[in-house]
Each structure stands twice: as C-alpha cells, then as structure tokens.
Amino acid sequence: MDTFDPKKVGKPMENVAGSAYPSIPTNVPGVRVCEHLSQSATLMDRMTAVRSMHHEIIDEHGVAVTRVHTGRPTSGTIQYPSIGSIVSHQLGAVDPLVPAYVVVGYPNVSRDPGFLGPQHGYLYVTDTKSGPNGLSRPSYISSDRQMRREALLGKSRNSSAVPEHVEDYDDMLSQSLKLAGSGFMNAFDLTKESNDLRESYGGEFGQRCLLARRLVDRGVRFVEVSHNLNFANGTGWDVHFGGLKNQHVLIKEVDLALSTLIRDLDERGTLDDTLIIVGTEFGRPASFDSGGGRGHHGEAFTLVLAGGGLKHQGAYGQTNDLAESVVENPVSVPDFHATAYTALGINPAKELYTESRPVPITDGGTPIKPLFG
C-alpha cells in the first residue's frame, strides 16, 4: 500500500491507518501508484501490479520468503526447488558456457534447488564491481601458465589411478573453467556500457539490474537481483518503528532501476522476450505501530510483472479500502508461479520427481488468463 497499491493517506505517528505517501496517476487510466514511483507510472502499460496476492504466513520472514520463492509451504520431508532452479531444470542456459541461474546478492536457502540437485543451483555475486569469487584467474597466473595447468589436468583425468569419488569434483572444476572464460566474465565489466546508461540505472541496486540485463544477454536464463545490501535508508524494507521514515529512499531506487531496465530492454528489442518480476515476501498492514512503522501482512500484497510478452493492464486484482483483504480476482502464490512459468513456456502442471514421488511444478497453480489475451 506504500508502492503499487496505494490507498488514502494515513498518519503514521497518530496511528491513522492508510498509505504513507500520496498517490499519482499512471499512463493506464484508473491505475494509481505511490508518488515515489513517478518513472514507473509512465510505464504501467508495460507492467501489471498483481494486487491480490495472498498467503497464510505473517510473522516470519524466512518462511514467507521460501513460500514466495518455491510456491509451496515449507515441508519437513521435501525440500522444494526455487523458481530459479525450476527454470534452470526445464530450460537450461541459452549458452552452455554460462550458468543457467545467477543470484546477485547474498545466498539464501529459499533460492536453493531442493530435490533437483546442486546442478540446478545458482552462482552468486555479492557486488557489481567483480565477477563471482573464485572464477577470476589470479594476476600472477599468465595465459601460458593456465594452459600448462589445464594440460596437466587433462593427463590426470586420463589416468586410471583417479578415484571414482573425485568425478563430481572434476565436473564442478570443468564448469568453473568454462565460466572463467572471457565470454561469461566480460558480462561483469559494466564499463562496456555507456556512461549515460550506467548513470541512468542509479546506484548499487540499479547497477545490479544492469548486470542482470548483461547476464541475460550472455545466455543466463534466470537472474535474481536482491535489494538487500547497503540499504540507503539504514533499515531496509522491514519498516518497523522508525524504519518507515526513509522508506521512500528505497522506493525511489526501485523506481529508477525498474523503469530504466524496462526502457533499456525495450530499446534493445528484448522486452517481450524478458520477464521481469518484482517480488516481496508479504505486505504491510494499514495501521502503524507505536513508532510510526508497520508490521507484517500476508493476507493481501502486490507482486509486479513486466515485459515477457504478456498482455499488461497496469493492475490486476483488488483489495479493500485499506489493503487489508483481497476483494476481487485473488491470486495465490502457486497461481503467480504458474503465470510466470507459462510466460516462459514451461507447463506449470508438469510433474517432476523426487526419487519415485511425482511433484507438480506448481502446487495446483492456474495462470492469470487475462494476461495471455
């Protein structure tokens, strides 16, 4: 309710329920967004804010994050794969010399491959100034020396003395050598882009989004960009108590990065081929706490889709006057996953297997039909 589903303005310090900021019109008639999303407001015809998301988790970030990443409740018997791992499993990388799944931000169990196995896990990067740790060749290793090392490795592989249990390690090493090549590592050199474009994306979060676009250009199939490092407002998105005071700083960062990414992809002719998802683990209640901040609210929140060849309509679904509950076109987390998978050409009802047990890709999810025309 402070971003893509604005309501009447409240008074945080007086605990008068409502949005923290005024709203503004967008280029889609009848659809309004927070005033700090001024750039995105001009592009809502290329986006759909799914305002009727809901799940049963309220009090715990980790469980809610896993719920949104996997589309399923946490299980004590099965570790379900994340959406990125399923895309990796079903589609693979476009280029065999790059990974299928990259996370720009700190690793987290909710993004794991689960029963699909480590080959469908992610490569992670914690900043945009360097490539993944361990892949860059040390400066003291010349190209000739690298070639000699690989030649020696080749001889070792052909030796009958190599134990079988090192095969998995050898596979991982082979993949690492492929990734260390110039084709993939050059994606991390953002200076290849014009100064004007880099500056238009904004700060660290925007640079992560630019890196994501470059990784997709290189053939990476799924990139998750986390807004979880060096928060400019000091508290991040968990706006309890005084955290709400500078939430607008984060909203503006997202606005600048998201709008620039959409325009950049559109100018390159790849927006319809690239699905953008803006995610969160739950929403916020309309009322405020004693410090003027907000608690957690899983009964009604918004996730955003952009690009991907979808028939966008600015907003889908509706909540009540204070975004407390869904009143029109409810969308479950499995439904949202089914929508994303369908846009990517993946059958959301297809069954995967953990040992001999069939597990459908989504937990009974149904795509949002109006987005497919």
Number of C-alpha atoms within 10 A of each C-alpha: 27 24 22 25 23 23 25 15 18 19 15 24 14 13 16 14 17 23 25 25 20 18 24 15 16 21 15 18 11 9 21 23 26 25 20 23 24 18 18 25 24 14 18 24 20 24 24 24 26 24 25 25 27 21 21 13 18 17 13 11 15 12 16 24 20 22 23 23 24 29 27 19 16 15 8 6 6 11 18 27 27 25 23 25 30 24 21 24 20 16 15 20 20 15 14 13 19 25 27 28 26 25 21 24 19 14 15 11 14 22 21 24 24 20 16 20 13 11 13 24 24 23 15 18 20 17 18 21 14 13 19 19 10 9 14 16 13 8 7 7 11 11 11 9 11 12 12 12 12 14 12 11 12 11 9 12 13 9 9 8 8 11 8 8 8 10 12 10 10 13 10 13 12 13 15 17 14 18 19 20 15 10 12 20 19 15 19 21 14 19 9 10 11 10 10 8 14 18 11 18 24 20 14 19 27 25 21 27 24 26 23 24 19 19 24 20 14 20 19 24 22 26 22 20 21 16 19 12 13 11 14 14 15 11 16 19 17 15 18 20 17 17 18 22 17 16 21 19 16 17 17 18 20 23 22 21 23 25 20 22 22 21 14 18 16 16 10 9 11 17 20 15 15 21 18 20 18 14 14 16 24 27 23 24 24 26 21 24 16 14 16 21 23 22 17 19 22 20 21 26 28 28 20 19 23 25 23 20 17 21 17 22 18 26 24 22 17 21 23 12 13 19 26 19 20 19 14 13 15 19 24 19 22 23 21 23 25 25 23 22 22 17 20 17 11 17 16 22 17 11 13 18 12 15 7 7 9 11 15 15 25 24 19 14 20 19 19 20 9 11 16 13 8
